[in-house]
């Protein structure tokens, strides 16, 4: 029996989901609304470190305060005797208000990933609690919950580190175990509140989120995982795209010293080595290149902006003509009076 090579075993759920996920329409919303939802016509200029420290501090303070205050003010939530705030939400605050450009901090991961981890944690906890000797195997349940949560996040492209903590809480914390499935709703509520605060505080001088669902360009057609290319049926697009990317990496690696530090910028992604750290200025340059490749504004938006600019120019020309005519009539009247 011939086993496939490990490098050929690939799966990306977005190749299936992106076919039904609509493209972003934030550009069609009023500018004040789209601005606080993360939409920008051009990549913004990042503020200095001191301002980033301030907004990170302010956002984390307001975010945690909002969640803890909401939990405390709700009689329904208090009836389940939760803690002041779940520890995993503290880790979420670090991502949501400081590492806002990280893929891990985007709404898909912070909402979907975190909620999935809570579901997995409660599921594993309840499964192990069927054993009368749960206290003796609790440590196994904790390991199983965390590893299963990680697997689910990887498969769904929603990796979110605080989610692992939530999965552990569902198995090792007595108060959390007593909440049962209510723990999932509390994590979901806390994540949504944290996101709402982040949309406000992170968009005053910065930009958040970088994307809502995926950094890929959803305005382009997305063929299925098994589609026809140039008349050839049953071609695995996922494998073909990954193979072409791997080939490009290999070719660039041979051209670089020791095959290290290869940076790839395409229309739908930016790939950098895991051991390479980029400054804010370098990130802006790469994002600007990616935006140019992906044609950041659609044609309709560009035409609307051109039309608006032309209308403004016509208005200004009309006002200028009126001013000139007014000046000419004033001069003529003065000459008439002199004569």
C-alpha positions as CSV (number, residue, x, y, z in Angstrom):
1,X,0.0,0.0,0.0
2,X,1.4,3.3,-1.1
3,X,1.1,6.0,1.6
4,X,1.0,9.7,0.5
5,X,3.9,11.9,1.5
6,X,3.4,14.1,4.5
7,X,4.0,17.3,2.5
8,X,1.0,16.4,0.3
9,X,-1.5,16.1,3.2
10,X,-3.0,19.5,3.2
11,X,-6.4,20.9,4.1
12,X,-7.7,24.4,4.2
13,X,-11.3,24.9,5.2
14,X,-11.3,28.4,3.7
15,X,-11.1,26.8,0.2
16,X,-14.6,25.6,0.9
17,X,-16.0,28.4,3.1
18,X,-14.8,31.3,1.0
19,X,-17.0,30.2,-1.9
20,X,-20.0,31.1,0.1
21,X,-18.6,34.0,2.3
22,X,-19.6,37.3,0.7
23,X,-16.9,39.9,0.0
24,X,-16.6,42.9,2.3
25,X,-19.0,45.8,1.7
26,X,-17.6,48.1,4.3
27,X,-16.7,50.6,1.6
28,X,-20.4,51.1,0.9
29,X,-21.2,52.2,4.5
30,X,-21.0,55.8,5.6
31,X,-17.4,56.8,6.3
32,X,-17.8,57.3,10.1
33,X,-19.2,53.8,10.4
34,X,-16.8,52.1,8.1
35,X,-13.9,53.8,9.8
36,X,-14.7,52.2,13.2
37,X,-15.2,48.9,11.5
38,X,-11.6,48.9,10.2
39,X,-12.1,50.1,6.6
40,X,-9.4,52.4,5.1
41,X,-8.9,53.5,1.5
42,X,-5.2,53.6,2.1
43,X,-3.1,51.9,4.8
44,X,-2.9,54.2,7.8
45,X,0.3,55.5,9.4
46,X,1.0,53.8,12.7
47,X,1.5,56.1,15.7
48,X,4.6,56.0,17.7
49,X,5.3,53.5,20.5
50,X,4.2,55.9,23.3
51,X,0.8,56.4,21.8
52,X,0.5,52.6,21.2
53,X,1.3,52.0,24.8
54,X,-1.4,54.5,25.9
55,X,-4.1,53.1,23.6
56,X,-3.2,49.6,24.6
57,X,-3.5,50.5,28.3
58,X,-6.7,52.5,27.8
59,X,-8.3,49.8,25.7
60,X,-7.5,47.0,28.1
61,X,-8.7,49.0,31.1
62,X,-12.0,49.9,29.4
63,X,-12.5,46.4,27.9
64,X,-12.0,44.5,31.2
65,X,-14.0,47.2,33.1
66,X,-16.9,46.8,30.6
67,X,-17.0,43.0,30.8
68,X,-16.7,42.8,34.6
69,X,-19.2,45.6,35.1
70,X,-21.7,43.9,32.7
71,X,-21.3,40.5,34.5
72,X,-21.7,42.2,37.9
73,X,-24.8,44.2,36.9
74,X,-26.6,41.1,35.4
75,X,-28.7,39.2,37.9
76,X,-29.0,36.3,35.4
77,X,-25.3,35.9,35.2
78,X,-24.8,36.4,38.9
79,X,-27.3,33.6,39.6
80,X,-24.6,31.2,38.2
81,X,-22.0,32.6,40.6
82,X,-19.2,33.3,38.1
83,X,-15.9,34.9,39.0
84,X,-15.4,38.6,38.6
85,X,-14.0,37.9,35.2
86,X,-12.6,34.8,33.5
87,X,-8.8,34.7,33.4
88,X,-8.8,33.8,29.7
89,X,-10.4,37.2,28.9
90,X,-7.3,38.9,30.4
91,X,-5.2,37.1,27.8
92,X,-7.7,38.2,25.1
93,X,-7.2,41.8,26.2
94,X,-3.5,41.6,25.4
95,X,-4.3,40.5,21.8
96,X,-7.3,42.8,21.3
97,X,-5.7,46.0,22.4
98,X,-2.0,45.6,21.7
99,X,-1.3,43.0,19.1
100,X,-4.1,44.2,16.9
101,X,-2.4,43.5,13.6
102,X,-1.8,39.8,14.4
103,X,-4.0,37.3,12.6
104,X,-4.7,35.8,16.1
105,X,-6.4,39.1,17.2
106,X,-8.9,39.4,14.4
107,X,-12.7,38.9,15.1
108,X,-12.9,35.5,13.4
109,X,-10.4,34.1,16.0
110,X,-11.5,36.1,19.0
111,X,-15.2,35.3,18.6
112,X,-15.4,32.0,16.7
113,X,-12.2,30.4,18.0
114,X,-12.8,31.4,21.6
115,X,-16.4,30.2,21.6
116,X,-15.4,26.9,20.0
117,X,-12.8,26.3,22.7
118,X,-15.4,26.9,25.4
119,X,-17.7,24.4,23.7
120,X,-14.9,21.8,23.5
121,X,-13.9,22.4,27.1
122,X,-17.4,21.9,28.4
123,X,-18.0,18.9,26.2
124,X,-14.8,17.1,27.4
125,X,-15.5,18.1,31.0
126,X,-19.0,16.6,30.9
127,X,-17.7,13.5,29.2
128,X,-15.1,12.8,31.8
129,X,-17.5,13.6,34.6
130,X,-19.5,10.6,33.7
131,X,-16.7,8.7,35.5
132,X,-17.3,8.5,39.2
133,X,-13.6,9.0,39.8
134,X,-13.4,12.2,37.9
135,X,-11.2,13.9,40.5
136,X,-8.5,11.2,39.9
137,X,-8.6,11.7,36.1
138,X,-9.1,15.4,36.0
139,X,-5.6,16.0,34.8
140,X,-6.2,13.8,31.8
141,X,-9.4,15.7,31.1
142,X,-7.5,19.0,31.1
143,X,-4.9,17.7,28.6
144,X,-7.6,16.3,26.4
145,X,-9.7,19.5,26.5
146,X,-6.7,21.8,25.6
147,X,-5.4,19.5,22.8
148,X,-8.9,19.0,21.3
149,X,-9.5,22.8,21.4
150,X,-6.3,23.4,19.6
151,X,-7.2,20.8,16.9
152,X,-10.6,22.4,16.4
153,X,-9.0,25.9,16.1
154,X,-6.4,24.7,13.6
155,X,-9.0,22.9,11.4
156,X,-11.3,26.0,11.4
157,X,-8.5,28.6,10.9
158,X,-9.5,30.3,14.2
159,X,-6.4,29.8,16.3
160,X,-6.8,31.9,19.5
161,X,-4.3,31.3,22.4
162,X,-6.7,32.5,25.2
163,X,-9.1,29.8,23.9
164,X,-6.8,27.1,25.3
165,X,-7.1,28.7,28.7
166,X,-10.9,28.7,28.5
167,X,-10.9,25.0,27.6
168,X,-8.7,24.3,30.7
169,X,-11.0,26.4,32.9
170,X,-14.0,24.2,31.9
171,X,-12.2,21.1,33.2
172,X,-10.1,22.2,36.2
173,X,-12.1,25.0,37.8
174,X,-14.9,23.9,40.1
175,X,-17.0,27.1,39.7
176,X,-16.7,26.9,35.9
177,X,-17.7,23.3,35.8
178,X,-20.8,24.0,37.8
179,X,-21.9,26.6,35.2
180,X,-22.0,23.9,32.5
181,X,-23.1,25.1,29.1
182,X,-23.7,28.6,30.5
183,X,-19.9,29.1,30.5
184,X,-20.0,29.1,26.7
185,X,-22.5,31.9,26.6
186,X,-20.5,33.9,29.1
187,X,-17.3,33.5,27.1
188,X,-19.2,34.5,23.9
189,X,-20.7,37.6,25.6
190,X,-17.3,38.6,27.0
191,X,-15.6,38.2,23.6
192,X,-18.3,40.4,21.9
193,X,-18.0,43.1,24.5
194,X,-14.2,43.1,24.2
195,X,-14.5,43.4,20.4
196,X,-17.0,46.3,20.6
197,X,-14.6,48.2,22.9
198,X,-11.7,47.4,20.6
199,X,-13.5,48.7,17.5
200,X,-13.8,52.1,19.2
201,X,-10.4,52.4,21.0
202,X,-8.3,50.8,18.3
203,X,-9.7,52.9,15.5
204,X,-9.1,56.4,16.9
205,X,-5.4,56.5,15.8
206,X,-4.9,52.9,14.6
207,X,-6.8,50.4,12.5
208,X,-8.7,47.4,13.7
209,X,-9.5,44.8,12.5
210,X,-7.2,44.1,9.6
211,X,-9.8,41.7,8.3
212,X,-13.1,40.3,9.6
213,X,-13.0,36.8,8.1
214,X,-9.9,36.3,5.9
215,X,-7.1,38.4,4.5
216,X,-7.8,36.8,1.1
217,X,-9.5,38.7,-1.7
218,X,-13.1,37.5,-1.7
219,X,-14.0,39.6,-4.8
220,X,-12.3,37.1,-7.0
221,X,-13.9,33.8,-8.0
222,X,-13.0,30.9,-5.8
223,X,-13.0,27.6,-7.6
224,X,-13.9,24.5,-5.6
225,X,-11.3,22.1,-4.2
226,X,-11.8,19.8,-7.1
227,X,-12.4,21.9,-10.2
228,X,-11.6,22.0,-13.9
229,X,-8.6,24.0,-15.0
230,X,-8.1,24.7,-18.7
231,X,-10.5,21.8,-19.5
232,X,-8.7,19.3,-17.3
233,X,-11.2,17.8,-14.8
234,X,-10.5,16.7,-11.2
235,X,-7.6,19.0,-10.6
236,X,-7.1,19.7,-6.9
237,X,-6.9,23.4,-6.7
238,X,-5.8,23.4,-3.1
239,X,-2.9,21.2,-3.8
240,X,-2.0,23.0,-7.0
241,X,-1.9,26.4,-5.2
242,X,0.1,25.1,-2.3
243,X,2.4,23.3,-4.7
244,X,3.0,26.5,-6.7
245,X,3.7,28.4,-3.5
246,X,6.1,25.8,-2.3
247,X,7.8,25.8,-5.7
248,X,8.2,29.6,-5.5
249,X,9.6,29.4,-2.0
250,X,12.1,26.8,-3.1
251,X,13.2,28.9,-6.1
252,X,13.6,32.0,-4.0
253,X,15.4,30.0,-1.3
254,X,18.0,28.8,-3.8
255,X,18.5,32.4,-4.9
256,X,19.0,33.6,-1.3
257,X,21.9,32.9,1.1
258,X,21.5,29.6,2.9
259,X,17.8,29.6,1.7
260,X,16.7,31.8,4.6
261,X,14.5,34.8,5.2
262,X,12.2,34.6,2.1
263,X,9.3,37.1,2.1
264,X,6.4,36.5,-0.3
265,X,3.8,39.2,-1.1
266,X,0.8,38.2,-3.1
267,X,-2.7,39.6,-3.6
268,X,-4.2,37.6,-0.8
269,X,-1.4,37.0,1.7
270,X,1.9,38.1,3.1
271,X,4.3,35.3,4.1
272,X,7.3,36.0,6.3
273,X,9.7,33.6,8.1
274,X,8.5,32.8,11.6
275,X,11.8,34.1,13.1
276,X,11.7,37.4,11.4
277,X,10.3,40.5,13.2
278,X,9.1,43.5,11.3
279,X,8.8,47.1,12.3
280,X,5.6,49.0,11.9
281,X,7.1,50.8,8.9
282,X,8.1,47.5,7.2
283,X,4.6,46.1,7.8
284,X,3.1,49.2,6.2
285,X,5.3,48.8,3.1
286,X,4.3,45.1,2.8
287,X,0.6,45.8,3.3
288,X,0.8,48.6,0.8
289,X,2.3,46.2,-1.8
290,X,-0.4,43.6,-1.1
291,X,-3.1,46.2,-1.4
292,X,-1.7,47.3,-4.8
293,X,-1.6,43.7,-6.0
294,X,-5.2,43.1,-4.8
295,X,-6.4,46.4,-6.2
296,X,-7.5,47.8,-2.8
297,X,-10.6,49.7,-4.1
298,X,-13.1,48.0,-6.5
299,X,-13.8,49.7,-9.8
300,X,-17.2,50.9,-8.8
301,X,-15.9,52.7,-5.7
302,X,-13.1,54.3,-7.8
303,X,-15.7,55.5,-10.4
304,X,-17.9,56.9,-7.6
305,X,-14.9,58.8,-6.1
306,X,-13.9,60.1,-9.5
307,X,-17.5,61.2,-10.2
308,X,-17.6,62.9,-6.8
309,X,-14.3,64.7,-7.5
310,X,-15.5,65.9,-10.9
311,X,-18.7,67.2,-9.3
312,X,-16.7,69.1,-6.7
313,X,-14.5,70.5,-9.4
314,X,-17.5,71.7,-11.4
315,X,-18.9,73.4,-8.3
316,X,-15.6,75.1,-7.6
317,X,-15.4,76.2,-11.2
318,X,-18.9,77.6,-11.0
319,X,-18.1,79.6,-7.9
320,X,-15.0,80.9,-9.5
321,X,-16.9,82.0,-12.6
322,X,-19.5,83.8,-10.4
323,X,-16.7,85.6,-8.5
324,X,-15.1,86.7,-11.8
325,X,-18.4,87.9,-13.2
326,X,-19.2,89.8,-9.9
327,X,-15.8,91.5,-10.1
328,X,-16.3,92.5,-13.8
329,X,-19.8,93.9,-13.0
330,X,-18.4,95.8,-10.1
331,X,-15.6,97.4,-12.2
332,X,-18.2,98.3,-14.9
333,X,-20.4,100.0,-12.4
334,X,-17.5,102.0,-11.0
335,X,-16.6,103.2,-14.5
336,X,-20.2,104.2,-15.2
337,X,-20.3,106.2,-12.0
338,X,-17.1,108.0,-13.0
339,X,-18.4,108.8,-16.5
